[in-house]
Amino acid sequence: MSKLPPIIHPAALASLKANNDIIIIDASAGSKARYLEQHLAGALFADVNEDLANIGDFAKGGRHPLPDVKQFAQVLQKFGISKNSHVIVYDDKNGGNAAARLWWMLRAIGHEKVQVIDGGFQAAVKAGFPTTNKVETPRTADAYEADAWTLPLSDMAEVEAVVKTAGHLVIDVRDANRYAGLTEPIDTLAGHIPGAVNIPFTENLDAEGFFLPPEKLKAKYSKALANIKSENVIVHCGSGITACHTLLALDYAGLPMAKLYVGSWSEWSRNNKEMVFK
């Protein structure tokens, strides 16, 4: 089977609905209430805090550290996901909540049949995909075998060591005001990692909230990366969620996968590291 594109357009969903291997996941962070009110028919709800993270000390891994791989495998079994499942993920923020994070996590354990709905929940509804308020029941699945995260990861020590080094690039995907330290709605301190460059994840989208075409994303990031090797590119955000949106964009553009710094600003800002304020 040829590699699936990481993005699926809403219009393509209807033709897949009858496929028994399809499992739809609503990964709208903090939106369980909206899920209970209305979600795409057949969709199961993934809680970013309980299912996609292992929250503890924010200074050690940030606000949304990755769970243990075996723990994540149990989550997949809970959702009825097997190795053959075609997983369709969406959220209500154009992939900027946790849809891209779940996409990354599945890809990081070797699951290739996973796609994010372009435009998210709103676009799927507009395209005519049916919705419901029924709480869906997952199918039964055997244990999902997974041993390690296989996509490239970075950590605070590596970021500190390379962020100001030639031939390396650290990308902060938060919005420009948070990067500049003008506002900080979530973490305790405002600012950014010295040497990190700001490419907001929202720039991956067009005015309608859909991903830019792959060729435009490729041109955009090829220019930004300036021939820096993919293993020397680190992407971060506030807590390792929206950074995955940019990693998804890179994959959609056909570019190599960069490293994800999961701890991101939420970890860095709690460890007395050098910071740039307004």
GIZIVEN-V799655 format. One record per helix or strand of 3 or more residues. SS is the DSSP state (helix for helix, strand for strand). FROM is the first residue (numbers start at 0). LEN is the number of residues. If there is no record, write none. Layout:
# GIZIVEN-V799655
[[SS;FROM;LEN] [SS;FROM;LEN]]
This chain:
# GIZIVEN-V799655
[[helix;9;7] [strand;21;5] [helix;31;6] [helix;68;10] [strand;85;5] [helix;98;10] [strand;113;4] [helix;119;7] [helix;155;7] [strand;168;4] [helix;175;4] [helix;200;4] [helix;213;12] [helix;229;3] [strand;232;4] [helix;242;10] [strand;258;3] [helix;263;5]]
